[in-house]
Amino acid sequence: MSDINVEEIIDSLSGEALCKYCRYGIDYDCNGGIRSDGSGNPIYPPCTDGLDEDYFDLDAYLADMVEA
Ligand SMILES: [Zn+2]
Protein backbone atom coordinates (compact mmCIF):
# COMPACT_ATOMS: atom_id res chain seq x y z
CA MET A 1 0.00 0.00 0.00
CA SER A 2 1.15 3.47 -0.70
CA ASP A 3 -0.39 6.89 -0.87
CA ILE A 4 1.78 7.93 -3.74
CA ASN A 5 -0.14 9.33 -6.64
CA VAL A 6 1.90 8.33 -9.63
CA GLU A 7 -0.28 10.24 -12.02
CA GLU A 8 0.31 13.41 -10.05
CA ILE A 9 4.05 12.88 -10.15
CA ILE A 10 3.96 12.32 -13.88
CA ASP A 11 1.91 15.47 -14.32
CA SER A 12 4.39 17.46 -12.27
CA LEU A 13 7.31 16.35 -14.39
CA SER A 14 7.84 17.34 -17.96
CA GLY A 15 10.00 16.54 -20.93
CA GLU A 16 13.50 15.60 -19.97
CA ALA A 17 12.71 15.17 -16.32
CA LEU A 18 9.97 12.76 -17.18
CA CYS A 19 12.11 10.88 -19.64
CA LYS A 20 14.69 10.35 -16.95
CA TYR A 21 12.24 7.98 -15.37
CA CYS A 22 10.62 6.51 -18.40
CA ARG A 23 11.11 2.82 -18.79
CA TYR A 24 11.12 3.03 -22.55
CA GLY A 25 14.84 3.58 -22.37
CA ILE A 26 15.28 -0.03 -21.34
CA ASP A 27 14.20 -1.62 -24.60
CA TYR A 28 13.89 1.50 -26.67
CA ASP A 29 16.57 4.06 -27.22
CA CYS A 30 14.62 6.82 -25.59
CA ASN A 31 16.43 9.99 -24.71
CA GLY A 32 13.43 12.29 -24.78
CA GLY A 33 14.36 13.68 -28.15
CA ILE A 34 13.04 13.18 -31.61
CA ARG A 35 15.18 10.93 -33.69
CA SER A 36 15.18 9.82 -37.27
CA ASP A 37 14.21 6.41 -38.50
CA GLY A 38 16.98 6.62 -41.05
CA SER A 39 14.68 7.59 -43.90
CA GLY A 40 14.06 11.14 -42.82
CA ASN A 41 10.94 10.39 -40.87
CA PRO A 42 10.87 11.62 -37.31
CA ILE A 43 10.28 9.16 -34.53
CA TYR A 44 8.86 10.71 -31.44
CA PRO A 45 9.80 9.18 -28.14
CA PRO A 46 6.89 7.43 -26.46
CA CYS A 47 7.19 9.65 -23.43
CA THR A 48 6.65 12.86 -25.38
CA ASP A 49 2.96 12.88 -24.67
CA GLY A 50 3.37 11.86 -21.10
CA LEU A 51 3.94 8.51 -19.59
CA ASP A 52 1.61 5.75 -18.77
CA GLU A 53 1.98 4.77 -15.13
CA ASP A 54 3.25 1.39 -16.22
CA TYR A 55 6.19 3.04 -17.90
CA PHE A 56 7.10 5.35 -15.09
CA ASP A 57 10.02 4.13 -13.06
CA LEU A 58 8.68 5.05 -9.67
CA ASP A 59 11.50 3.33 -7.83
CA ALA A 60 14.10 5.43 -9.58
CA TYR A 61 12.09 8.57 -8.95
CA LEU A 62 11.72 7.85 -5.25
CA ALA A 63 15.39 7.00 -4.96
CA ASP A 64 16.25 10.40 -6.39
CA MET A 65 13.85 12.10 -4.02
CA VAL A 66 15.56 10.43 -1.09
CA GLU A 67 18.97 11.54 -2.28
CA ALA A 68 17.89 15.09 -3.02
ZN1 LIG B 1 11.63 8.75 -22.59
N, CA, C, O and the ligand as a Tripos MOL2 file, in Angstrom:
@<TRIPOS>MOLECULE
protein
  273   271    69     0     0
PROTEIN
NO_CHARGES

@<TRIPOS>ATOM
      1 N           0.8420   -1.2040    0.0000 N.3       1 MET1
      2 CA          0.0000    0.0000    0.0000 C.3       1 MET1
      3 C           0.8730    1.2490    0.0000 C.2       1 MET1
      4 O           1.9200    1.3010    0.6460 O.2       1 MET1
      5 N           0.4320    2.2110   -0.7120 N.am      2 SER2
      6 CA          1.1530    3.4680   -0.6970 C.3       2 SER2
      7 C           0.1890    4.5930   -1.0530 C.2       2 SER2
      8 O          -0.8050    4.3850   -1.7490 O.2       2 SER2
      9 N           0.4970    5.7680   -0.5680 N.am      3 ASP3
     10 CA         -0.3890    6.8860   -0.8690 C.3       3 ASP3
     11 C           0.2130    7.7570   -1.9540 C.2       3 ASP3
     12 O          -0.1640    8.9160   -2.1240 O.2       3 ASP3
     13 N           1.1390    7.1910   -2.6720 N.am      4 ILE4
     14 CA          1.7790    7.9320   -3.7410 C.3       4 ILE4
     15 C           0.8810    7.9740   -4.9680 C.2       4 ILE4
     16 O           0.4160    6.9460   -5.4590 O.2       4 ILE4
     17 N           0.6560    9.1640   -5.4380 N.am      5 ASN5
     18 CA         -0.1440    9.3270   -6.6360 C.3       5 ASN5
     19 C           0.7850    9.4550   -7.8350 C.2       5 ASN5
     20 O           1.3180   10.5260   -8.1250 O.2       5 ASN5
     21 N           0.9600    8.3480   -8.5140 N.am      6 VAL6
     22 CA          1.8990    8.3280   -9.6260 C.3       6 VAL6
     23 C           1.4820    9.2950  -10.7270 C.2       6 VAL6
     24 O           2.3150    9.9800  -11.3210 O.2       6 VAL6
     25 N           0.2010    9.3390  -10.9830 N.am      7 GLU7
     26 CA         -0.2820   10.2430  -12.0230 C.3       7 GLU7
     27 C           0.0940   11.6910  -11.7230 C.2       7 GLU7
     28 O           0.4660   12.4520  -12.6160 O.2       7 GLU7
     29 N          -0.0110   12.0480  -10.4550 N.am      8 GLU8
     30 CA          0.3090   13.4100  -10.0540 C.3       8 GLU8
     31 C           1.7940   13.6950  -10.2680 C.2       8 GLU8
     32 O           2.1750   14.7790  -10.7110 O.2       8 GLU8
     33 N           2.6060   12.7240   -9.9520 N.am      9 ILE9
     34 CA          4.0480   12.8810  -10.1460 C.3       9 ILE9
     35 C           4.3530   13.0700  -11.6310 C.2       9 ILE9
     36 O           5.1210   13.9490  -12.0190 O.2       9 ILE9
     37 N           3.7390   12.2340  -12.4380 N.am     10 ILE10
     38 CA          3.9650   12.3210  -13.8760 C.3      10 ILE10
     39 C           3.5310   13.6860  -14.3970 C.2      10 ILE10
     40 O           4.2040   14.2870  -15.2350 O.2      10 ILE10
     41 N           2.4040   14.1620  -13.8930 N.am     11 ASP11
     42 CA          1.9120   15.4750  -14.3220 C.3      11 ASP11
     43 C           2.8600   16.5920  -13.9100 C.2      11 ASP11
     44 O           2.9850   17.6010  -14.6040 O.2      11 ASP11
     45 N           3.5200   16.4050  -12.7870 N.am     12 SER12
     46 CA          4.3900   17.4620  -12.2740 C.3      12 SER12
     47 C           5.7310   17.4870  -12.9910 C.2      12 SER12
     48 O           6.4480   18.4870  -12.9480 O.2      12 SER12
     49 N           6.0620   16.3950  -13.6450 N.am     13 LEU13
     50 CA          7.3090   16.3500  -14.3940 C.3      13 LEU13
     51 C           7.0180   16.6520  -15.8570 C.2      13 LEU13
     52 O           5.8930   16.5040  -16.3340 O.2      13 LEU13
     53 N           8.0620   17.0760  -16.5490 N.am     14 SER14
     54 CA          7.8400   17.3430  -17.9590 C.3      14 SER14
     55 C           9.0920   17.0510  -18.7510 C.2      14 SER14
     56 O          10.2050   17.1220  -18.2290 O.2      14 SER14
     57 N           8.9080   16.7290  -19.9940 N.am     15 GLY15
     58 CA         10.0010   16.5390  -20.9330 C.3      15 GLY15
     59 C          11.1460   15.7020  -20.4020 C.2      15 GLY15
     60 O          10.9870   14.5270  -20.0720 O.2      15 GLY15
     61 N          12.2970   16.3330  -20.3290 N.am     16 GLU16
     62 CA         13.5040   15.5970  -19.9690 C.3      16 GLU16
     63 C          13.4190   14.9780  -18.5920 C.2      16 GLU16
     64 O          13.8880   13.8610  -18.3720 O.2      16 GLU16
     65 N          12.8220   15.7010  -17.6720 N.am     17 ALA17
     66 CA         12.7100   15.1700  -16.3180 C.3      17 ALA17
     67 C          11.8840   13.8960  -16.3230 C.2      17 ALA17
     68 O          12.2010   12.9200  -15.6420 O.2      17 ALA17
     69 N          10.8350   13.9290  -17.0950 N.am     18 LEU18
     70 CA          9.9740   12.7570  -17.1780 C.3      18 LEU18
     71 C          10.7000   11.6050  -17.8480 C.2      18 LEU18
     72 O          10.6030   10.4560  -17.4160 O.2      18 LEU18
     73 N          11.4130   11.9180  -18.8840 N.am     19 CYS19
     74 CA         12.1060   10.8760  -19.6370 C.3      19 CYS19
     75 C          13.1710   10.1980  -18.7840 C.2      19 CYS19
     76 O          13.5150    9.0370  -19.0040 O.2      19 CYS19
     77 N          13.6770   10.9270  -17.8290 N.am     20 LYS20
     78 CA         14.6890   10.3480  -16.9540 C.3      20 LYS20
     79 C          14.1460    9.1070  -16.2580 C.2      20 LYS20
     80 O          14.8920    8.1990  -15.8910 O.2      20 LYS20
     81 N          12.8510    9.0920  -16.0910 N.am     21 TYR21
     82 CA         12.2400    7.9770  -15.3740 C.3      21 TYR21
     83 C          11.3720    7.1050  -16.2600 C.2      21 TYR21
     84 O          10.6430    6.2380  -15.7790 O.2      21 TYR21
     85 N          11.4570    7.3400  -17.5420 N.am     22 CYS22
     86 CA         10.6240    6.5060  -18.4010 C.3      22 CYS22
     87 C          11.3220    5.1940  -18.6680 C.2      22 CYS22
     88 O          12.5320    5.1400  -18.8850 O.2      22 CYS22
     89 N          10.5550    4.1680  -18.6470 N.am     23 ARG23
     90 CA         11.1070    2.8240  -18.7940 C.3      23 ARG23
     91 C          11.3430    2.4630  -20.2570 C.2      23 ARG23
     92 O          11.8950    1.4070  -20.5640 O.2      23 ARG23
     93 N          10.9280    3.3330  -21.1370 N.am     24 TYR24
     94 CA         11.1210    3.0270  -22.5520 C.3      24 TYR24
     95 C          12.5980    2.8980  -22.8780 C.2      24 TYR24
     96 O          12.9890    2.1810  -23.7990 O.2      24 TYR24
     97 N          13.4110    3.6060  -22.1030 N.am     25 GLY25
     98 CA         14.8400    3.5780  -22.3660 C.3      25 GLY25
     99 C          15.4460    2.1980  -22.2350 C.2      25 GLY25
    100 O          16.5410    1.9460  -22.7380 O.2      25 GLY25
    101 N          14.7390    1.3010  -21.5600 N.am     26 ILE26
    102 CA         15.2770   -0.0350  -21.3420 C.3      26 ILE26
    103 C          15.3080   -0.8350  -22.6410 C.2      26 ILE26
    104 O          16.3260   -1.4390  -22.9790 O.2      26 ILE26
    105 N          14.2060   -0.8360  -23.3560 N.am     27 ASP27
    106 CA         14.1970   -1.6210  -24.5950 C.3      27 ASP27
    107 C          13.9640   -0.7330  -25.8150 C.2      27 ASP27
    108 O          13.6890   -1.2060  -26.9180 O.2      27 ASP27
    109 N          14.0820    0.5470  -25.5790 N.am     28 TYR28
    110 CA         13.8860    1.5000  -26.6660 C.3      28 TYR28
    111 C          14.8680    2.6050  -26.3990 C.2      28 TYR28
    112 O          15.0100    3.0550  -25.2610 O.2      28 TYR28
    113 N          15.5480    3.0490  -27.4300 N.am     29 ASP29
    114 CA         16.5690    4.0640  -27.2240 C.3      29 ASP29
    115 C          15.9240    5.4170  -27.0010 C.2      29 ASP29
    116 O          15.9540    6.2810  -27.8770 O.2      29 ASP29
    117 N          15.3550    5.5950  -25.8550 N.am     30 CYS30
    118 CA         14.6210    6.8150  -25.5870 C.3      30 CYS30
    119 C          15.4740    7.8080  -24.8090 C.2      30 CYS30
    120 O          15.9230    7.5350  -23.6960 O.2      30 CYS30
    121 N          15.6790    8.9450  -25.4140 N.am     31 ASN31
    122 CA         16.4310    9.9860  -24.7080 C.3      31 ASN31
    123 C          15.6040   11.2650  -24.6220 C.2      31 ASN31
    124 O          16.1320   12.3380  -24.3300 O.2      31 ASN31
    125 N          14.3140   11.1420  -24.8760 N.am     32 GLY32
    126 CA         13.4320   12.2900  -24.7790 C.3      32 GLY32
    127 C          13.4240   13.1610  -26.0120 C.2      32 GLY32
    128 O          12.6360   14.1020  -26.1100 O.2      32 GLY32
    129 N          14.2960   12.8540  -26.9530 N.am     33 GLY33
    130 CA         14.3600   13.6760  -28.1510 C.3      33 GLY33
    131 C          13.7810   12.9760  -29.3570 C.2      33 GLY33
    132 O          13.5660   11.7640  -29.3580 O.2      33 GLY33
    133 N          13.5380   13.7570  -30.3710 N.am     34 ILE34
    134 CA         13.0350   13.1800  -31.6090 C.3      34 ILE34
    135 C          14.2220   12.6590  -32.4080 C.2      34 ILE34
    136 O          15.2310   13.3470  -32.5610 O.2      34 ILE34
    137 N          14.0930   11.4760  -32.8980 N.am     35 ARG35
    138 CA         15.1790   10.9300  -33.6900 C.3      35 ARG35
    139 C          14.6560   10.5150  -35.0550 C.2      35 ARG35
    140 O          13.4500   10.4940  -35.3020 O.2      35 ARG35
    141 N          15.5770   10.1910  -35.9190 N.am     36 SER36
    142 CA         15.1780    9.8180  -37.2720 C.3      36 SER36
    143 C          15.1340    8.3090  -37.4120 C.2      36 SER36
    144 O          15.8650    7.5860  -36.7360 O.2      36 SER36
    145 N          14.2750    7.8490  -38.2880 N.am     37 ASP37
    146 CA         14.2140    6.4100  -38.5050 C.3      37 ASP37
    147 C          15.1940    5.9770  -39.5870 C.2      37 ASP37
    148 O          15.2280    4.8150  -39.9920 O.2      37 ASP37
    149 N          15.9850    6.9350  -40.0420 N.am     38 GLY38
    150 CA         16.9760    6.6150  -41.0460 C.3      38 GLY38
    151 C          16.5120    6.9730  -42.4440 C.2      38 GLY38
    152 O          17.3160    7.0220  -43.3750 O.2      38 GLY38
    153 N          15.2210    7.2240  -42.5980 N.am     39 SER39
    154 CA         14.6750    7.5880  -43.8980 C.3      39 SER39
    155 C          14.1290    9.0060  -43.8950 C.2      39 SER39
    156 O          13.3820    9.3990  -44.7920 O.2      39 SER39
    157 N          14.5050    9.7630  -42.8860 N.am     40 GLY40
    158 CA         14.0570   11.1420  -42.8220 C.3      40 GLY40
    159 C          12.7350   11.3360  -42.1080 C.2      40 GLY40
    160 O          12.2230   12.4520  -42.0220 O.2      40 GLY40
    161 N          12.1940   10.2690  -41.6060 N.am     41 ASN41
    162 CA         10.9380   10.3890  -40.8700 C.3      41 ASN41
    163 C          11.2290   10.4870  -39.3790 C.2      41 ASN41
    164 O          11.9920    9.6890  -38.8330 O.2      41 ASN41
    165 N          10.6220   11.4620  -38.7300 N.am     42 PRO42
    166 CA         10.8650   11.6170  -37.3070 C.3      42 PRO42
    167 C          10.1680   10.5470  -36.4830 C.2      42 PRO42
    168 O           9.0320   10.1580  -36.7530 O.2      42 PRO42
    169 N          10.8840   10.0890  -35.4750 N.am     43 ILE43
    170 CA         10.2760    9.1580  -34.5320 C.3      43 ILE43
    171 C          10.2040    9.8780  -33.1950 C.2      43 ILE43
    172 O          11.2230   10.2780  -32.6310 O.2      43 ILE43
    173 N           9.0170   10.0320  -32.7140 N.am     44 TYR44
    174 CA          8.8620   10.7130  -31.4380 C.3      44 TYR44
    175 C           8.9810    9.7140  -30.3070 C.2      44 TYR44
    176 O           8.4440    8.6090  -30.3820 O.2      44 TYR44
    177 N           9.6800   10.1030  -29.2690 N.am     45 PRO45
    178 CA          9.8020    9.1790  -28.1440 C.3      45 PRO45
    179 C           8.4380    8.9580  -27.5040 C.2      45 PRO45
    180 O           7.6210    9.8770  -27.4460 O.2      45 PRO45
    181 N           8.1970    7.7710  -27.0350 N.am     46 PRO46
    182 CA          6.8860    7.4310  -26.4600 C.3      46 PRO46
    183 C           6.5080    8.3090  -25.2810 C.2      46 PRO46
    184 O           5.3280    8.4630  -24.9680 O.2      46 PRO46
    185 N           7.5070    8.8830  -24.6290 N.am     47 CYS47
    186 CA          7.1920    9.6550  -23.4290 C.3      47 CYS47
    187 C           6.8760   11.1080  -23.7450 C.2      47 CYS47
    188 O           6.6010   11.8910  -22.8360 O.2      47 CYS47
    189 N           6.9100   11.4760  -25.0090 N.am     48 THR48
    190 CA          6.6490   12.8610  -25.3770 C.3      48 THR48
    191 C           5.2950   13.3380  -24.8880 C.2      48 THR48
    192 O           5.1530   14.4560  -24.3920 O.2      48 THR48
    193 N           4.3240   12.4910  -25.0330 N.am     49 ASP49
    194 CA          2.9650   12.8850  -24.6670 C.3      49 ASP49
    195 C           2.6140   12.4750  -23.2500 C.2      49 ASP49
    196 O           1.4430   12.3440  -22.8920 O.2      49 ASP49
    197 N           3.6440   12.2770  -22.4600 N.am     50 GLY50
    198 CA          3.3710   11.8580  -21.0980 C.3      50 GLY50
    199 C           3.4780   10.3590  -20.9920 C.2      50 GLY50
    200 O           3.3410    9.6310  -21.9740 O.2      50 GLY50
    201 N           3.7200    9.9240  -19.8010 N.am     51 LEU51
    202 CA          3.9360    8.5070  -19.5930 C.3      51 LEU51
    203 C           2.7170    7.8180  -19.0170 C.2      51 LEU51
    204 O           1.9420    8.3840  -18.2460 O.2      51 LEU51
    205 N           2.5860    6.5860  -19.4240 N.am     52 ASP52
    206 CA          1.6150    5.7530  -18.7680 C.3      52 ASP52
    207 C           2.2350    5.3270  -17.4380 C.2      52 ASP52
    208 O           3.4510    5.1580  -17.3550 O.2      52 ASP52
    209 N           1.4500    5.1590  -16.4400 N.am     53 GLU53
    210 CA          1.9800    4.7670  -15.1310 C.3      53 GLU53
    211 C           2.8760    3.5410  -15.2190 C.2      53 GLU53
    212 O           3.8800    3.4280  -14.5150 O.2      53 GLU53
    213 N           2.4920    2.6370  -16.0920 N.am     54 ASP54
    214 CA          3.2480    1.3930  -16.2210 C.3      54 ASP54
    215 C           4.6690    1.6360  -16.7050 C.2      54 ASP54
    216 O           5.5590    0.8120  -16.4960 O.2      54 ASP54
    217 N           4.8700    2.7720  -17.3530 N.am     55 TYR55
    218 CA          6.1950    3.0420  -17.9050 C.3      55 TYR55
    219 C           6.9640    4.0630  -17.0930 C.2      55 TYR55
    220 O           8.0330    4.5220  -17.4950 O.2      55 TYR55
    221 N           6.4170    4.4060  -15.9670 N.am     56 PHE56
    222 CA          7.0980    5.3500  -15.0950 C.3      56 PHE56
    223 C           7.8840    4.5690  -14.0610 C.2      56 PHE56
    224 O           7.3380    3.7330  -13.3400 O.2      56 PHE56
    225 N           9.1730    4.8550  -14.0010 N.am     57 ASP57
    226 CA         10.0240    4.1350  -13.0600 C.3      57 ASP57
    227 C           9.9540    4.8040  -11.6960 C.2      57 ASP57
    228 O          10.7930    5.6270  -11.3330 O.2      57 ASP57
    229 N           8.9380    4.4250  -10.9680 N.am     58 LEU58
    230 CA          8.6850    5.0500   -9.6700 C.3      58 LEU58
    231 C           9.8330    4.8200   -8.6990 C.2      58 LEU58
    232 O          10.1960    5.7100   -7.9300 O.2      58 LEU58
    233 N          10.3930    3.6390   -8.7390 N.am     59 ASP59
    234 CA         11.4980    3.3260   -7.8320 C.3      59 ASP59
    235 C          12.6680    4.2750   -8.0360 C.2      59 ASP59
    236 O          13.2600    4.7600   -7.0710 O.2      59 ASP59
    237 N          12.9950    4.5370   -9.2830 N.am     60 ALA60
    238 CA         14.1050    5.4330   -9.5790 C.3      60 ALA60
    239 C          13.7690    6.8550   -9.1350 C.2      60 ALA60
    240 O          14.6200    7.5770   -8.6150 O.2      60 ALA60
    241 N          12.5340    7.2330   -9.3490 N.am     61 TYR61
    242 CA         12.0930    8.5700   -8.9500 C.3      61 TYR61
    243 C          12.2030    8.7250   -7.4430 C.2      61 TYR61
    244 O          12.7500    9.7150   -6.9590 O.2      61 TYR61
    245 N          11.7010    7.7780   -6.7150 N.am     62 LEU62
    246 CA         11.7220    7.8510   -5.2550 C.3      62 LEU62
    247 C          13.1420    7.8300   -4.7290 C.2      62 LEU62
    248 O          13.4660    8.5090   -3.7540 O.2      62 LEU62
    249 N          13.9840    7.0490   -5.3790 N.am     63 ALA63
    250 CA         15.3850    6.9960   -4.9630 C.3      63 ALA63
    251 C          16.0330    8.3770   -5.1050 C.2      63 ALA63
    252 O          16.8080    8.8000   -4.2470 O.2      63 ALA63
    253 N          15.7090    9.0650   -6.1880 N.am     64 ASP64
    254 CA         16.2470   10.3990   -6.3900 C.3      64 ASP64
    255 C          15.7030   11.3780   -5.3680 C.2      64 ASP64
    256 O          16.4130   12.2750   -4.9140 O.2      64 ASP64
    257 N          14.4490   11.2040   -5.0110 N.am     65 MET65
    258 CA         13.8490   12.1020   -4.0250 C.3      65 MET65
    259 C          14.5280   11.9320   -2.6750 C.2      65 MET65
    260 O          14.7140   12.9020   -1.9410 O.2      65 MET65
    261 N          14.8930   10.7170   -2.3530 N.am     66 VAL66
    262 CA         15.5560   10.4330   -1.0870 C.3      66 VAL66
    263 C          16.9390   11.0780   -1.0700 C.2      66 VAL66
    264 O          17.3730   11.6340   -0.0610 O.2      66 VAL66
    265 N          17.6100   10.9900   -2.1940 N.am     67 GLU67
    266 CA         18.9740   11.5410   -2.2820 C.3      67 GLU67
    267 C          18.9630   13.0640   -2.2900 C.2      67 GLU67
    268 O          19.8830   13.7030   -1.7780 O.2      67 GLU67
    269 N          17.9350   13.6290   -2.8640 N.am     68 ALA68
    270 CA         17.8940   15.0890   -3.0150 C.3      68 ALA68
    271 C          17.7990   15.7910   -1.6630 C.2      68 ALA68
    272 O          17.7560   17.0200   -1.6070 O.2      68 ALA68
    273 ZN         11.6340    8.7540  -22.5850 Zn       69 ZN69
@<TRIPOS>BOND
     1     1     2 1
     2     2     3 1
     3     3     4 2
     4     3     5 am
     5     5     6 1
     6     6     7 1
     7     7     8 2
     8     7     9 am
     9     9    10 1
    10    10    11 1
    11    11    12 2
    12    11    13 am
    13    13    14 1
    14    14    15 1
    15    15    16 2
    16    15    17 am
    17    17    18 1
    18    18    19 1
    19    19    20 2
    20    19    21 am
    21    21    22 1
    22    22    23 1
    23    23    24 2
    24    23    25 am
    25    25    26 1
    26    26    27 1
    27    27    28 2
    28    27    29 am
    29    29    30 1
    30    30    31 1
    31    31    32 2
    32    31    33 am
    33    33    34 1
    34    34    35 1
    35    35    36 2
    36    35    37 am
    37    37    38 1
    38    38    39 1
    39    39    40 2
    40    39    41 am
    41    41    42 1
    42    42    43 1
    43    43    44 2
    44    43    45 am
    45    45    46 1
    46    46    47 1
    47    47    48 2
    48    47    49 am
    49    49    50 1
    50    50    51 1
    51    51    52 2
    52    51    53 am
    53    53    54 1
    54    54    55 1
    55    55    56 2
    56    55    57 am
    57    57    58 1
    58    58    59 1
    59    59    60 2
    60    59    61 am
    61    61    62 1
    62    62    63 1
    63    63    64 2
    64    63    65 am
    65    65    66 1
    66    66    67 1
    67    67    68 2
    68    67    69 am
    69    69    70 1
    70    70    71 1
    71    71    72 2
    72    71    73 am
    73    73    74 1
    74    74    75 1
    75    75    76 2
    76    75    77 am
    77    77    78 1
    78    78    79 1
    79    79    80 2
    80    79    81 am
    81    81    82 1
    82    82    83 1
    83    83    84 2
    84    83    85 am
    85    85    86 1
    86    86    87 1
    87    87    88 2
    88    87    89 am
    89    89    90 1
    90    90    91 1
    91    91    92 2
    92    91    93 am
    93    93    94 1
    94    94    95 1
    95    95    96 2
    96    95    97 am
    97    97    98 1
    98    98    99 1
    99    99   100 2
   100    99   101 am
   101   101   102 1
   102   102   103 1
   103   103   104 2
   104   103   105 am
   105   105   106 1
   106   106   107 1
   107   107   108 2
   108   107   109 am
   109   109   110 1
   110   110   111 1
   111   111   112 2
   112   111   113 am
   113   113   114 1
   114   114   115 1
   115   115   116 2
   116   115   117 am
   117   117   118 1
   118   118   119 1
   119   119   120 2
   120   119   121 am
   121   121   122 1
   122   122   123 1
   123   123   124 2
   124   123   125 am
   125   125   126 1
   126   126   127 1
   127   127   128 2
   128   127   129 am
   129   129   130 1
   130   130   131 1
   131   131   132 2
   132   131   133 am
   133   133   134 1
   134   134   135 1
   135   135   136 2
   136   135   137 am
   137   137   138 1
   138   138   139 1
   139   139   140 2
   140   139   141 am
   141   141   142 1
   142   142   143 1
   143   143   144 2
   144   143   145 am
   145   145   146 1
   146   146   147 1
   147   147   148 2
   148   147   149 am
   149   149   150 1
   150   150   151 1
   151   151   152 2
   152   151   153 am
   153   153   154 1
   154   154   155 1
   155   155   156 2
   156   155   157 am
   157   157   158 1
   158   158   159 1
   159   159   160 2
   160   159   161 am
   161   161   162 1
   162   162   163 1
   163   163   164 2
   164   163   165 am
   165   165   166 1
   166   166   167 1
   167   167   168 2
   168   167   169 am
   169   169   170 1
   170   170   171 1
   171   171   172 2
   172   171   173 am
   173   173   174 1
   174   174   175 1
   175   175   176 2
   176   175   177 am
   177   177   178 1
   178   178   179 1
   179   179   180 2
   180   179   181 am
   181   181   182 1
   182   182   183 1
   183   183   184 2
   184   183   185 am
   185   185   186 1
   186   186   187 1
   187   187   188 2
   188   187   189 am
   189   189   190 1
   190   190   191 1
   191   191   192 2
   192   191   193 am
   193   193   194 1
   194   194   195 1
   195   195   196 2
   196   195   197 am
   197   197   198 1
   198   198   199 1
   199   199   200 2
   200   199   201 am
   201   201   202 1
   202   202   203 1
   203   203   204 2
   204   203   205 am
   205   205   206 1
   206   206   207 1
   207   207   208 2
   208   207   209 am
   209   209   210 1
   210   210   211 1
   211   211   212 2
   212   211   213 am
   213   213   214 1
   214   214   215 1
   215   215   216 2
   216   215   217 am
   217   217   218 1
   218   218   219 1
   219   219   220 2
   220   219   221 am
   221   221   222 1
   222   222   223 1
   223   223   224 2
   224   223   225 am
   225   225   226 1
   226   226   227 1
   227   227   228 2
   228   227   229 am
   229   229   230 1
   230   230   231 1
   231   231   232 2
   232   231   233 am
   233   233   234 1
   234   234   235 1
   235   235   236 2
   236   235   237 am
   237   237   238 1
   238   238   239 1
   239   239   240 2
   240   239   241 am
   241   241   242 1
   242   242   243 1
   243   243   244 2
   244   243   245 am
   245   245   246 1
   246   246   247 1
   247   247   248 2
   248   247   249 am
   249   249   250 1
   250   250   251 1
   251   251   252 2
   252   251   253 am
   253   253   254 1
   254   254   255 1
   255   255   256 2
   256   255   257 am
   257   257   258 1
   258   258   259 1
   259   259   260 2
   260   259   261 am
   261   261   262 1
   262   262   263 1
   263   263   264 2
   264   263   265 am
   265   265   266 1
   266   266   267 1
   267   267   268 2
   268   267   269 am
   269   269   270 1
   270   270   271 1
   271   271   272 2
@<TRIPOS>SUBSTRUCTURE
     1 MET1         2 RESIDUE 1 A MET
     2 SER2         6 RESIDUE 1 A SER
     3 ASP3        10 RESIDUE 1 A ASP
     4 ILE4        14 RESIDUE 1 A ILE
     5 ASN5        18 RESIDUE 1 A ASN
     6 VAL6        22 RESIDUE 1 A VAL
     7 GLU7        26 RESIDUE 1 A GLU
     8 GLU8        30 RESIDUE 1 A GLU
     9 ILE9        34 RESIDUE 1 A ILE
    10 ILE10       38 RESIDUE 1 A ILE
    11 ASP11       42 RESIDUE 1 A ASP
    12 SER12       46 RESIDUE 1 A SER
    13 LEU13       50 RESIDUE 1 A LEU
    14 SER14       54 RESIDUE 1 A SER
    15 GLY15       58 RESIDUE 1 A GLY
    16 GLU16       62 RESIDUE 1 A GLU
    17 ALA17       66 RESIDUE 1 A ALA
    18 LEU18       70 RESIDUE 1 A LEU
    19 CYS19       74 RESIDUE 1 A CYS
    20 LYS20       78 RESIDUE 1 A LYS
    21 TYR21       82 RESIDUE 1 A TYR
    22 CYS22       86 RESIDUE 1 A CYS
    23 ARG23       90 RESIDUE 1 A ARG
    24 TYR24       94 RESIDUE 1 A TYR
    25 GLY25       98 RESIDUE 1 A GLY
    26 ILE26      102 RESIDUE 1 A ILE
    27 ASP27      106 RESIDUE 1 A ASP
    28 TYR28      110 RESIDUE 1 A TYR
    29 ASP29      114 RESIDUE 1 A ASP
    30 CYS30      118 RESIDUE 1 A CYS
    31 ASN31      122 RESIDUE 1 A ASN
    32 GLY32      126 RESIDUE 1 A GLY
    33 GLY33      130 RESIDUE 1 A GLY
    34 ILE34      134 RESIDUE 1 A ILE
    35 ARG35      138 RESIDUE 1 A ARG
    36 SER36      142 RESIDUE 1 A SER
    37 ASP37      146 RESIDUE 1 A ASP
    38 GLY38      150 RESIDUE 1 A GLY
    39 SER39      154 RESIDUE 1 A SER
    40 GLY40      158 RESIDUE 1 A GLY
    41 ASN41      162 RESIDUE 1 A ASN
    42 PRO42      166 RESIDUE 1 A PRO
    43 ILE43      170 RESIDUE 1 A ILE
    44 TYR44      174 RESIDUE 1 A TYR
    45 PRO45      178 RESIDUE 1 A PRO
    46 PRO46      182 RESIDUE 1 A PRO
    47 CYS47      186 RESIDUE 1 A CYS
    48 THR48      190 RESIDUE 1 A THR
    49 ASP49      194 RESIDUE 1 A ASP
    50 GLY50      198 RESIDUE 1 A GLY
    51 LEU51      202 RESIDUE 1 A LEU
    52 ASP52      206 RESIDUE 1 A ASP
    53 GLU53      210 RESIDUE 1 A GLU
    54 ASP54      214 RESIDUE 1 A ASP
    55 TYR55      218 RESIDUE 1 A TYR
    56 PHE56      222 RESIDUE 1 A PHE
    57 ASP57      226 RESIDUE 1 A ASP
    58 LEU58      230 RESIDUE 1 A LEU
    59 ASP59      234 RESIDUE 1 A ASP
    60 ALA60      238 RESIDUE 1 A ALA
    61 TYR61      242 RESIDUE 1 A TYR
    62 LEU62      246 RESIDUE 1 A LEU
    63 ALA63      250 RESIDUE 1 A ALA
    64 ASP64      254 RESIDUE 1 A ASP
    65 MET65      258 RESIDUE 1 A MET
    66 VAL66      262 RESIDUE 1 A VAL
    67 GLU67      266 RESIDUE 1 A GLU
    68 ALA68      270 RESIDUE 1 A ALA
    69 ZN69       273 GROUP 0 **** ****
